[in-house]
Amino acid sequence: MGIPSKSTGLIAATVSFISFGTSGAFVKPLLDHGWSPTAAVTARALTAGLVLLPFVLMSLRGKWNVLWQARWPVLGMGLFGVAITQVLYFAAIARIPVATALLIEFLAPILLVGFTWAASRRTPAPVVLFGSLLAVGGLLLVIGPGAIQAVDPIGLAAAFGAAIGCAVYFAIAARPNHGLPPVALAGAGLLVAAPVLAVVGLMGLLPFTATFDDLPLLGTTTAWWVPLLVVAVVGTALAYATGITASGLLGSRVASFIALLEVVSASVFAWLLLGEGLAPLQLVGGGLILAGIASVRAERQKVEPVVTPAVEVACP
């Protein structure tokens, strides 16, 4: 008997947010030694796309028509889910505190709840609204209460744009996308995003600099490409592939709420690898995010028994 699809989705979502959480700890040495954020993200996306390319080819098995049929989701994933989200996020942190930008970007699950509410004209179940409040409260504790500040309106607008891009990422990932395998959607999307990011940097819209000297990592000196490779393979290729898989199995709403645990994971890795402090309030915040996820999941579990088996298989 195989593993149920929802269990597989939860495992994939867990791998994804843990993988995404490693990014900050390994990107920071690059940023501290002359890499601009745009250059680091461009190299990260390109390397990750090339790492996934063999898996993309194997998953397609020569069925290039599937890739062509899914060209719009691939473009959407590359342009909105990766490139625009990253560009707007870095544009935001150039004007507002990082904590504020993160708090706004990770409002993506709330945007998805609001979009579903507006599209269906049905008020979400109380457990979903309660779970949303718990998750946002937990996110605020993990990032830090200082995240709410009076800041630059352009920076706020950029951060909200990043949140919309993040929401689009989950929405695209949750769709069948003409049967395109998740790894193919992830790999193709990253290969679309890399040149877009490079053009943005080379046009001078955002700083684009890189250095190729050795740098300190985990108490030793290593080549510049070592942390970049870790970020590309673990924090990008694996993270996007498993994240898209999770969204397809769990739906965009649940997957996006679980993804909030990325900030907890990032804090833990920063504590373990960089020695940055992990405050008790951050642990409490992580607990609140988990409680919010449980509330959202409870609403799904309440609805699912009335769905016919055929629909349940098509939209797990």
KOLLUM-710857 format. One record per residue: x, y negated, z negated of N, C-alpha, C in turn; residue in three letters. Coordinates in steps of 0.001 Angstrom, whole numbers, padded with zeros to 6 digits, always signed. Layout:
XYZXYZXYZAla...
This chain:
+000852+001193+000000+000000+000000+000000+000886-001241+000000Met+000628-002188+000892+001440-003397+000984+001097-004387-000110Gly+001926-005395-000238+001694-006443-001214+000553-007326-000720Ile-000449-007623-001571-001557-008481-001137-001040-009816-000606Pro-001782-010367+000358-001323-011599+001005-001165-012748+000020Ser-002049-012856-000970-001939-013955-001930-000702-013792-002803Lys-000382-012559-003173+000836-012324-003950+002063-012672-003118Ser+002031-012274-001849+003123-012632-000945+003244-014139-000825Thr+002101-014822-000728+002108-016275-000636+002701-016930-001870Gly+002350-016419-003057+002897-016975-004295+004406-016753-004380Leu+004855-015571-003946+006294-015299-003947+007010-016244-002990Ile+006436-016407-001789+007040-017302-000798+007065-018742-001304Ala+005978-019177-001948+005914-020542-002473+006965-020748-003569Ala+007159-019725-004406+008157-019817-005479+009560-019920-004901Thr+009854-019068-003920+011170-019136-003259+011364-020500-002624Val+010303-021051-002026+010396-022329-001331+010715-023468-002289Ser+009957-023598-003389+010204-024752-004250+011533-024620-004990Phe+011951-023386-005290+013272-023219-005901+014363-023588-004897Ile+014195-023161-003644+015182-023466-002608+015263-024966-002351Ser+014092-025608-002206+014086-027059-002023+014752-027757-003212Phe+014569-027188-004402+015113-027805-005607+016627-027829-005668Gly+017294-026952-004902+018762-026942-004902+019340-028107-004102Thr+018535-028723-003248+019058-029707-002299+019774-030863-002990Ser+019122-031450-003984+019699-032634-004621+021065-032387-005225Gly+021219-031252-005909+022476-030964-006586+023624-030781-005606Ala+023342-030279-004395+024410-030053-003422+024564-031210-002439Phe+023510-032016-002252+023637-033195-001396+024353-034324-002126Val+024177-034408-003435+024748-035521-004189+026254-035676-003989Lys+027065-034594-004018+028510-034777-003765+028790-035412-002405Pro+027991-035083-001388+028165-035686-000069+027849-037184-000121Leu+026729-037533-000765+026328-038933-000856+027322-039752-001673Leu+027915-039121-002683+028891-039820-003527+030226-040029-002828Asp+030435-039351-001699+031729-039434-001018+031589-039875+000444His+030689-040844+000660+030674-041528+001946+029602-041134+002936Gly+028802-040114+002635+027722-039734+003554+026504-040611+003264Trp+025930-041155+004321+024656-041851+004155+023543-040807+004114Ser+022413-041122+003459+021306-040151+003410+020834-039699+004789Pro+020755-040636+005750+020276-040270+007083+021221-039292+007765Thr+022527-039528+007638+023509-038619+008236+023429-037246+007588Ala+023276-037215+006268+023203-035937+005564+021962-035153+005979Ala+020819-035839+006092+019575-035161+006478+019655-034676+007924Val+020266-035475+008812+020406-035066+010206+021245-033804+010320Thr+022410-033805+009644+023283-032624+009663+022584-031430+009030Ala+021826-031690+007978+021084-030624+007286+020046-029995+008209Arg+019267-030834+008903+018214-030317+009783+018805-029569+010974Ala+019851-030130+011586+020455-029491+012745+021073-028150+012376Leu+021825-028123+011272+022469-026872+010851+021431-025823+010487Thr+020390-026239+009769+019335-025295+009383+018611-024750+010600Ala+018351-025628+011580+017691-025173+012801+018529-024153+013543Gly+019843-024369+013598+020733-023421+014270+020825-022112+013491Leu+020782-022198+012156+020798-020978+011332+019548-020144+011603Val+018413-020804+011760+017151-020094+011982+016965-019653+013427Leu+017737-020219+014351+017531-019941+015770+017530-018445+016111Leu+018486-017638+015621+018426-016193+015934+017148-015530+015434Pro+016666-015972+014258+015429-015405+013715+014226-015870+014525Phe+014299-017103+015035+013234-017601+015907+013139-016740+017160Val+014293-016471+017772+014320-015669+018994+013814-014254+018733Leu+014219-013669+017600+013765-012308+017280+012270-012277+017007Met+011745-013303+016345+010318-013305+016011+009447-013502+017248Ser+009963-014235+018234+009186-014469+019457+009204-013268+020397Leu+010320-012506+020366+010461-011320+021233+010170-011653+022693Arg+010669-012772+023134+010495-013161+024531+009143-013755+024873Gly+008259-013904+023897+006922-014450+024151+006978-015980+024100Lys+007603-016565+025126+007784-018004+025149+006457-018742+025315Trp+005457-018052+025825+004152-018704+025985+003559-019076+024635Asn+003874-018275+023590+003372-018591+022253+003981-019908+021768Val+005278-020066+022015+005944-021299+021621+005364-022493+022382Leu+005078-022302+023678+004511-023378+024466+003104-023721+024002Trp+002299-022688+023697+000944-022932+023220+000946-023684+021880Gln+001985-023463+021091+002085-024117+019774+002967-025360+019823Ala+003146-025939+021022+004076-027067+021159+003647-028266+020317Arg+002329-028498+020191+001898-029652+019408+002128-029454+017917Trp+001812-028286+017352+002192-028063+015953+003689-028154+015724Pro+004496-027648+016682+005955-027731+016536+006405-029187+016529Val+005876-029984+017459+006211-031401+017496+005733-032098+016219Leu+004544-031744+015767+004024-032338+014539+004883-031990+013342Gly+005316-030729+013279+006169-030306+012170+007508-031046+012210Met+008095-031115+013416+009397-031764+013532+009334-033261+013291Gly+008343-033928+013909+008270-035379+013819+007711-035849+012481Leu+006592-035245+012040+005948-035694+010804+006447-034941+009579Phe+006461-033596+009669+006819-032795+008509+008264-032934+008080Gly+009158-033270+009031+010580-033379+008692+011089-034799+008926Val+011124-035247+010193+011806-036496+010537+011158-037726+009889Ala+009879-037956+010159+009234-039160+009654+009185-039164+008135Ile+008883-038013+007539+008860-037926+006080+010203-038310+005492Thr+011292-037765+006068+012620-038052+005541+013015-039506+005775Gln+012762-040021+006977+013133-041403+007290+012389-042383+006380Val+011089-042183+006224+010313-043082+005377+010712-042960+003917Leu+011055-041753+003479+011493-041588+002091+012782-042365+001842Tyr+013746-042238+002760+015008-042944+002568+014839-044451+002757Phe+013914-044857+003623+013606-046276+003734+012996-046787+002431Ala+012204-045945+001779+011582-046335+000512+012618-046498-000600Ala+013522-045522-000721+014486-045598-001832+015518-046700-001611Ile+015568-047257-000395+016431-048411-000175+015827-049669-000800Ala+014523-049643-001125+013842-050825-001639+013245-050630-003022Arg+012908-049389-003385+012273-049131-004676+013030-048028-005398Ile+012820-047877-006717+013517-046825-007460+013201-045437-006908Pro+014193-044540-006988+014019-043174-006491+012835-042496-007185Val+012724-042689-008493+011635-042049-009251+010277-042491-008729Ala+010149-043781-008407+008884-044286-007879+008575-043666-006518Thr+009599-043606-005655+009407-043023-004323+009009-041555-004420Ala+009652-040817-005310+009322-039402-005488+007894-039232-005983Leu+007516-040044-006969+006165-039945-007530+005118-040163-006439Leu+005348-041158-005581+004381-041449-004523+004389-040356-003460Ile+005592-039895-003043+005663-038862-002005+004954-037585-002439Glu+005102-037240-003723+004496-036001-004189+003028-036158-004568Phe+002435-037259-004124+000972-037375-004198+000306-036679-003016Leu+001104-036035-002164+000570-035344-000991-000578-034384-001329Ala-000474-033568-002396-001607-032680-002709-002904-033436-002986Pro-002769-034624-003632-003961-035416-003917-004544-035955-002616Ile-003680-036332-001685-004156-036787-000374-004925-035675+000333Leu-004442-034435+000223-005133-033310+000853-006506-033088+000227Leu-006576-033212-001101-007867-033085-001783-008807-034182-001299Val-008288-035417-001213-009110-036533-000764-009559-036376+000681Gly-008667-035881+001543-009038-035685+002948-010136-034631+003073Phe-009997-033530+002338-011026-032489+002363-012348-033031+001847Thr-012290-033839+000807-013478-034457+000232-014175-035330+001280Trp-013388-036172+001977-013965-037077+002973-014488-036317+004190Ala-013742-035301+004630-014126-034569+005833-015368-033714+005611Ala-015447-033081+004445-016575-032185+004164-017740-032897+003497Ser-017462-034108+002949-018464-034866+002193-018982-034075+001008Arg-018138-033211+000499-018485-032424-000698-017505-032767-001799Arg-018037-033127-002960-017179-033458-004090-016411-032214-004541Thr-015094-032308-004719-014327-031152-005192-014837-030663-006548Pro-014639-029401-006798-015064-028829-008071-014345-029532-009223Ala-014990-029609-010394-014355-030274-011539-012969-029717-011871Pro-012774-028386-011681-011464-027827-012006-010383-028365-011071Val-010759-028682-009823-009789-029248-008879-009426-030667-009284Val-010431-031467-009642-010167-032836-010081-009348-032837-011365Leu-009701-031952-012289-008959-031858-013549-007526-031394-013286Phe-007384-030405-012403-006052-029918-012062-005210-030993-011399Gly-005834-031832-010576-005106-032924-009927-004580-033908-010963Ser-005410-034235-011962-004970-035151-013015-003824-034541-013821Leu-003943-033256-014153-002870-032595-014893-001569-032602-014104Leu-001664-032293-012805-000463-032209-011977+000220-033565-011847Ala-000562-034627-011636+000025-035964-011516+000642-036395-012840Val-000037-036093-013944+000531-036411-015262+001832-035664-015509Gly+001850-034379-015148+003075-033596-015307+004190-034107-014419Gly+003846-034488-013187+004839-035033-012258+005447-036312-012821Leu+004618-037161-013415+005100-038407-013999+006072-038138-015141Leu+005793-037119-015952+006689-036792-017060+008021-036229-016554Leu+007966-035391-015507+009204-034794-014984+010089-035867-014355Val+009496-036751-013558+010271-037789-012891+010678-038879-013871Ile+009789-039183-014822+010087-040208-015814+009021-041270-015821Gly+008537-041664-017029+007493-042689-017116+007889-043999-016451Pro+009195-044276-016312+009646-045506-015673+009383-045548-014195Gly+008822-044470-013638+008564-044431-012195+007493-045434-011787Ala+006610-045799-012716+005558-046767-012387+006094-048164-012676Ile+006402-048885-011624+006957-050222-011748+006367-051125-010670Gln+006424-052440-010927+006040-053410-009902+007214-053537-008934Ala+007020-053096-007715+008139-053012-006787+007780-053580-005422Val+008752-053535-004519+008633-054071-003173+007468-053422-002411Asp+006562-054219-001827+005409-053639-001113+005812-052834+000124Pro+006892-053244+000810+007341-052482+001976+007859-051114+001537Ile+008575-051088+000416+009049-049815-000119+007899-048906-000510Gly+006857-049494-001121+005675-048705-001480+005000-048147-000236Leu+004886-048974+000800+004250-048524+002037+005039-047378+002664Ala+006367-047482+002653+007206-046407+003199+007024-045120+002401Ala+006950-045239+001079+006773-044055+000240+005422-043392+000491Ala+004371-044210+000659+003056-043648+000974+003076-042987+002352Phe+003823-043573+003287+003975-042936+004588+004643-041584+004469Gly+005648-041485+003590+006304-040201+003352+005330-039196+002748Ala+004453-039672+001873+003442-038788+001282+002492-038256+002350Ala+002109-039122+003284+001233-038679+004379+001948-037650+005243Ile+003233-037909+005550+004018-036940+006319+004112-035604+005610Gly+004293-035640+004293+004356-034411+003507+003034-033663+003560Cys+001927-034401+003482+000602-033781+003568+000389-033149+004943Ala+000855-033846+005995+000741-033301+007352+001539-032001+007461Val+002703-031960+006823+003515-030742+006826+002714-029554+006286Tyr+002063-029741+005152+001292-028640+004561+000078-028287+005410Phe-000559-029309+005997-001733-029048+006829-001363-028249+008077Ala-000260-028623+008740+000177-027894+009933+000599-026480+009565Ile+001333-026350+008465+001834-025040+008063+000699-024074+007728Ala-000431-024604+007253-001542-023738+006842-002386-023255+008014Ala-002209-023831+009213-003007-023453+010372-002433-022213+011055Arg-003256-021470+011799-002741-020300+012523-001692-020664+013571Pro-001776-021869+014176-000796-022354+015152-000536-021379+016298Asn-001631-020850+016840-001574-019978+018020-000744-018710+017776His-000677-018283+016521+000057-017064+016218+001565-017232+016165Gly+002063-018464+016197+003510-018698+016110+004011-018284+014730Leu+005015-017393+014647+005522-016951+013350+006038-018129+012522Pro+005900-018077+011196+006369-019183+010346+007833-019540+010573Pro+008691-018534+010730+010115-018826+010915+010345-019568+012226Val+009544-019268+013257+009667-019968+014537+009198-021409+014411Ala+008107-021632+013684+007626-022992+013462+008654-023800+012681Leu+009256-023185+011661+010266-023881+010866+011499-024203+011696Ala+012037-023195+012397+013258-023402+013169+013078-024394+014295Gly+012001-024257+015053+011745-025172+016167+011492-026585+015663Ala+010760-026703+014562+010490-028024+014001+011759-028727+013555Gly+012672-027994+012928+013936-028587+012486+014788-029021+013673Leu+014786-028223+014741+015578-028574+015928+014969-029769+016654Leu+013675-029989+016506+013050-031201+017048+013407-032405+016184Val+013419-032207+014862+013652-033317+013931+015075-033849+014003Ala+016070-032964+014177+017479-033380+014107+017819-034498+015093Ala+017498-034363+016393+017843-035459+017319+017066-036739+017033Pro+015828-036618+016539+015054-037817+016195+015747-038573+015069Val+016179-037836+014038+016890-038452+012920+018204-039074+013382Leu+018897-038368+014277+020168-038889+014788+019961-040199+015534Ala+018916-040278+016359+018630-041504+017106+018318-042652+016153Val+017532-042375+015115+017197-043407+014124+018475-043955+013487Val+019399-043047+013153+020650-043482+012536+021547-044222+013508Gly+021705-043696+014705+022613-044303+015682+022100-045648+016189Leu+020782-045847+016139+020218-047144+016526+020382-048194+015433Met+020867-047766+014271+021089-048708+013184+019862-049016+012359Gly+018776-048269+012564+017571-048496+011767+017804-048134+010309Leu+018661-047154+010074+019106-046778+008733+020606-046517+008809Leu+021332-046706+007703+022772-046440+007704+023072-045005+008126Pro+024123-044829+008923+024474-043502+009434+025994-043356+009379Phe+026494-042864+008265+027929-042683+008071+028208-041315+007467Thr+029397-040790+007753+029810-039496+007220+031322-039476+007080Ala+031814-038760+006080+033250-038554+005900+033513-037055+005853Thr+034746-036683+006146+035053-035251+006249+036243-034867+005373Phe+036341-035540+004224+037387-035219+003248+036879-034169+002276Asp+037811-033525+001576+037421-032602+000509+036722-033380-000597Asp+035856-032675-001322+035116-033342-002395+034941-032396-003577Leu+034678-032919-004770+034494-032075-005949+033121-031393-005946Pro+033100-030122-006329+031849-029366-006422+032010-028275-007473Leu+031151-028303-008463+031140-027281-009524+032499-027139-010192Leu+033123-028269-010470+034377-028245-011208+035607-027945-010387Gly+035503-027853-009084+036645-027596-008225+036562-028487-006995Thr+037593-028455-006153+037595-029227-004913+037338-028296-003742Thr+036450-028720-002858+036083-027865-001731+035918-028705-000467Thr+035841-028035+000672+035643-028724+001946+034241-029325+002007Ala+034090-030402+002774+032817-031109+002866+031690-030239+003394Trp+032046-029243+004223+031005-028448+004863+030399-027405+003936Trp+031035-027141+002789+030509-026118+001869+029166-026546+001277Val+029071-027719+000613+027740-028113+000110+026723-028330+001223Pro+027196-028822+002387+026278-029002+003508+025695-027675+003964Leu+026521-026646+004018+026048-025327+004443+025063-024747+003434Leu+025329-024949+002133+024404-024461+001106+023051-025147+001253Val+023084-026465+001445+021837-027216+001601+021094-026775+002859Val+021841-026573+003952+021216-026200+005217+020584-024817+005154Ala+021317-023849+004576+020837-022463+004566+019758-022259+003500Val+020059-022683+002271+019149-022413+001142+018095-023507+001013Val+018557-024765+000944+017651-025865+000661+016837-026338+001844Gly+017112-025807+003050+016361-026245+004225+015798-025066+005015Thr+016683-024233+005587+016206-023123+006425+015305-022178+005620Ala+015806-021669+004507+015005-020754+003674+013796-021467+003090Leu+013995-022717+002644+012912-023445+001990+011749-023715+002948Ala+012050-024178+004167+010987-024465+005127+010307-023180+005612Tyr+011091-022145+005893+010505-020902+006399+009548-020292+005382Ala+009965-020238+004113+009097-019662+003080+007950-020600+002729Thr+008188-021918+002800+007120-022871+002512+006001-022795+003531Gly+006362-022673+004807+005352-022544+005853+004601-021218+005706Ile+005334-020163+005373+004692-018868+005130+003676-018977+003998Thr+004066-019634+002908+003180-019778+001748+001930-020568+002105Ala+002089-021644+002873+000928-022454+003249-000051-021656+004101Ser+000483-020815+004989-000378-019997+005825-001165-018964+005035Gly-000578-018476+003942-001231-017435+003140-002119-017999+002035Leu-001723-019140+001474-002450-019689+000328-003369-020846+000694Leu-003126-021453+001859-003842-022667+002209-003030-023886+001796Gly-003293-025005+002467-002481-026200+002240-002634-026759+000831Ser-003853-026667+000268-004069-027278-001044-003248-026596-002125Arg-003405-025285-002263-002689-024566-003316-001183-024627-003095Val-000748-024435-001851+000688-024463-001559+001293-025819-001903Ala+000561-026901-001627+001092-028234-001908+001189-028488-003405Ser+000223-027971-004181+000307-028131-005630+001474-027333-006203Phe+001678-026119-005704+002814-025320-006174+004127-026019-005826Ile+004160-026696-004677+005380-027391-004251+005772-028505-005213Ala+004826-028982-006056+005178-029992-007044+006250-029490-008004Leu+006339-028164-008150+007349-027601-009035+008763-027803-008496Leu+008862-028299-007261+010192-028611-006718+010914-029626-007599Glu+010174-030611-008133+010833-031622-008955+011343-031010-010254Val+010627-030012-010776+011102-029304-011969+012348-028496-011627Val+012282-027779-010503+013427-026992-010057+014648-027875-009837Ser+014443-029040-009203+015552-029953-008947+016171-030441-010252Ala+015336-030711-011251+015844-031156-012551+016664-030064-013224Ser+016204-028819-013106+016932-027700-013705+018287-027511-013026Val+018312-027561-011696+019579-027401-010981+020526-028569-011267Phe+019992-029780-011397+020835-030925-011741+021440-030750-013128Ala+020670-030135-014028+021162-029857-015379+022251-028781-015354Trp+022006-027693-014599+022946-026577-014567+024227-026897-013781Leu+024072-027578-012639+025197-027776-011728+025891-029118-011892Leu+025141-030153-012293+025719-031487-012391+025829-031989-013820Leu+025277-031224-014760+025356-031633-016152+024410-032761-016521Gly+023438-033059-015670+022476-034103-015987+021491-033599-017037Glu+021129-034481-017955+020289-034080-019072+018894-033633-018642Gly+018332-032683-019381+016964-032204-019140+016161-032491-020397Leu+015322-033532-020342+014590-033982-021512+013416-033052-021827Ala+013043-032961-023120+011876-032139-023484+010604-032555-022749Pro+010447-033872-022496+009251-034324-021786+009185-033744-020377Leu+010352-033493-019762+010357-032889-018434+009818-031461-018483Gln+010160-030745-019540+009639-029386-019703+008129-029419-019931Leu+007665-030381-020726+006223-030540-020931+005541-030863-019598Val+006180-031733-018814+005632-032075-017502+005518-030863-016603Gly+006542-029996-016641+006481-028760-015861+005308-027893-016270Gly+005042-027842-017586+003899-027077-018076+002578-027649-017587Gly+002478-028981-017529+001251-029613-017043+001036-029345-015559Leu+002135-029356-014795+002008-029045-013368+001501-027613-013187Ile+002047-026681-013972+001588-025290-013914+000107-025195-014270Leu-000316-025950-015280-001729-025943-015665-002591-026505-014536Ala-002094-027548-013867-002837-028103-012735-002974-027105-011605Gly-001894-026368-011321-001937-025337-010273-002952-024259-010641Ile-002946-023855-011917-003884-022825-012367-005327-023289-012196Ala-005590-024574-012449-006941-025101-012283-007377-025061-010828Ser-006467-025474-009927-006793-025450-008499-007015-024023-008027Val-006180-023101-008491-006345-021697-008129-007663-021135-008659Arg-008087-021599-009833-009341-021100-010416-010514-021453-009526Ala-010481-022631-008926-011569-023030-008013-011604-022124-006805Glu-010443-021770-006264-010403-020876-005107-010921-019491-005469Arg-010522-019008-006635-010951-017674-007053-012453-017621-007267Gln-013033-018768-007660-014478-018806-007854-015221-018755-006530Lys-014640-019386-005501-015319-019464-004209-015138-018213-003375Val-013976-017584-003442-013622-016524-002522-014546-015308-002516Glu-015118-014864-003687-015967-013684-003640-017180-013815-002721Pro-017642-015046-002413-018819-015176-001560-018443-015212-000085Val-017133-015210+000229-016702-015242+001618-016732-013843+002187Val-017181-013704+003409-017225-012384+004038-015818-011865+004278Thr-015617-010542+004272-014288-009985+004478-013640-010471+005742Pro-014417-010600+006866-013803-011007+008133-013196-012393+008019Ala-013906-013328+007349-013390-014678+007206-012221-014685+006255Val-012270-013852+005216-011202-013820+004229-009887-013367+004876Glu-009970-012448+005805-008755-011990+006480-008220-013085+007393Val-009117-013806+008060-008668-014837+008996-008081-016034+008276Ala-008596-016372+007097-008130-017546+006365-007811-017155+004930Cys-006672-016470+004698-006364-016012+003350-006088-017160+002411Pro
